[in-house]
Amino acid sequence: MRRAGTKAAIATIGFAAALSLPHAFAVGPAQAAAPLTIAVADFDYIDTSGEVRDQRAAHQARMARFAELLRESLTAQGEFQVQPLECADPPCTPINMQPQKFIDAS
């Protein structure tokens, strides 16, 4: 009985020591996974609000900025490498492109 208690105490001390050294389990640069390469398409915008004043340009600018911020945020995380999506007939959006063209553009 005493032997089991001693083993448990040693295991607990070892575990506590490992927790106090967070770098002991850190993945080194050589072991870190390479960022996943992705592409983020532009967003489509269709104004269905029926507003009297035409605000399409302002809304499209916001959508473009949103896509830009999304790409920047994904890149900043370090887990993704955002590749530009280039297409023969911009804008590179779901409405403008067939699915196969998205695949070909990436």
Secondary structure as UniProt FT lines:
FT   HELIX           2..19
FT   HELIX           22..25
FT   TURN            29..31
FT   STRAND          36..39
FT   HELIX           56..77
FT   STRAND          80..83
FT   TURN            94..96
FT   HELIX           99..105
//
